[in-house]
Amino acid sequence: MLQVWEVGTNKLVREFKGHTDEVWAVAASPDGKSVASGSQDKTARVWDLATGNEIAQLPKFGDRVTAVAFSPDSKTLLAGSFDKSAVLYDIAAKKVKFP
């Protein structure tokens, strides 16, 4: 599970539920609307920061996802795995762009 906490008050602001194992990577989108996470459960996910709802789940990797990064326009996510693979994902279309 991924959580957002308010600095200073230690108040829990939001929970993102869906991963079934440890989260290894997190990135906030440049537009501030979403967050991406990569996990030991071999998935990368994109979440709506305001609601905590899952926007997208990338196809499962062969090993844990150790890196996630948004494009400058927040429309594409790059996710990398310990299995030495990487995926470029169109978030709005919910489809893999590369490979």
N, C-alpha and C positions, 0 to 999 in steps of 0.2 A: 504494500500500500504506500502511496505517496501522499505526503501531507504538506500544507502550507501553514506556517505559524507567523503571527504578528510579532515583529521584533519589539522588544521593550516590555510588552505585556505578557508574552508567552501564551497568547490566546490562539487556539486552533481556529484557523479561518476556513480551511477547505480540506476535504479528503478526496483522493482520486482512487477509487476501488476498481480492481480488475486484474492487476498482476498477482500471480500466485507464488512468487518467490522474490528475493531481494532485488531492489532497484539499483542499477549500476550507473546510470547516466540520466541527466536531466538537463533540459534547455528550455528557456522561455523564448517565445516568438518575438521578433523585433516590433511587431505591432501591439504587443502586450495582451493579446486576446487568447492565446493558447500556450500550453506547455507540452513538451514531449518527454517521454521517459523510455528507457531501455532497461531490460530486466534479465535476471538469471533464468527466468521462465522462457527465454528465447523469443520474446516479443518486444516490439516497439509500439508505443501507443501515443496518440495525440489527444489532448484533453482541452475542453473549454475551461478557461481559467475562472470565469465568472460563475459557472454552474457546477463544475466538477464532472460534467458528463463526458463520456468518451466520444470523440469525433471520429477517430479512425484507429484501426489496428492493422499494422503492416503484416504481410505474410510471415509465417514463422521462420526463424533462422535455424541453422544447424547447431548453434551454441548460444551462450548468453550475449545479449546486446550491450556493448560497452561504450558506445558513442552515439549521440544524436545531435543534430544541428539543423537549424532552419535557414532557408535562403533569406536574403535581405528583404524580399517582399512577403515573407511569411507563408508563401503558397506551396513550398516544396520542403520536404524533410529528407535529410541524408542520415541513414542509420548504418552503423558498422557493428560487426559481430566478432567475437573471439574466434570464430571459424574462418576468419580472414575474408569474409564477404562484406559487401556494402550494397545498399539499396537506395536509390533515389525515388522518392514517392511523391506523387501529386496529391495533396491533401484534399482539395475540393472534388477532384474526379475520383478519388479513392482508388487509384491504380498506380502500379509500379511504372516508372518512367525509364529506369535503368537498373539492372541489366535486362 
